């Protein structure tokens, strides 16, 4: 039998709690089930949301959705609509939703270290009346992710404070950043593309197919 890669595996909730403890009274009571004025204001100021989904077998995916702040529509006290802008056509999140409607969202506002988390159930809608108000750059989205909220809460800033994400002084130099075109050349090496060809294709996609 092959030796497991990780040792000392935690298997039970009891063991997990014995190591990390229980949430505070504030954390236990901060969950809301309606999109109140605070949630609505947060979403209206957010230009970026991370969308977590999983398929019928539990295989997970997280992908970002971004646009001008407030691009996610709040329809009423429990319903949201995320426009589906053009992407790479993998459609991981959309295909997962077809198999498993559970969804998790994290809304981010630049400069704010706390985030807003919304969990609920999702569907894919092509309703033109719902999608028309989400037009951008003259393009009405063909589809949107409709969400029925089950719970929402503010997530603490510890991850952002540790990472110093909003502190420009902590950012790496531009020259030290990963090169996406170079990465794609190696990851998709069987296509025989050069770094210059990949970089040009990325520029073309970003300049001509954002909407």
CORLIN-V381597 format. One line per field, one symbol per residue. ss: DSSP state (A for helix, B for strand, O for the rest). phi: phi as a letter, one per 40 degrees, with the letter a starting at -180 (. if undefined). psi: psi as a letter, one per 40 degrees, with the letter a starting at -180 (. if undefined). A space follows every 10 residues. Layout:
BEGIN
ss=???
phi=???
psi=???
END
This chain:
BEGIN
ss=OOOOOOOOOO OOAAAAAAAA OOOOAAAAAO OBOOOOAAAA AAAAOOOBBB BBBBOOOOOB BBBBBBOOOO OOBBOOOOBB BBBOOOOOOO OAAAAAAAAO OBBBBBBBOO OOOOBBBBBB BBBBBOOAAA AAOOOBOOBO OOOBBBBBBB BBBBBOOAAA AAAOOOOAAA OOOAAAOOOA AAAAAAAOAA AOOOAAAAAA AAAAAAAAOO O
phi=.ccccbbfcc bbcccccccb gbccdcccbc cbbbcccccc cccccccabc bbbacccgcb abacbaaddg cccccacbbb bbcccdbcgc fdccccdcca ccabbbcbbd gbccbbbbba bbabbbcccc cdccdafgbc ccbaccbbcb aaacbccdcc cccfdcbdcc cccdcccdcd ccccdccbcc cgcccccccc ccdccccbbc b
psi=hhhidhifhh eiddddddde aiiiddddee hieigadddd ddddehehhh hhiiadeehi ihiihiaihe dhhhdaeehi hhigihaeed fddddddddh ehihihhhhh ehdiihhhia iiihifhddd ddeeihfehh idiihhhhhd iiihhieddd ddefdehdde iiideeiihd dddddddfde efiidddddd dddddddefd .
END
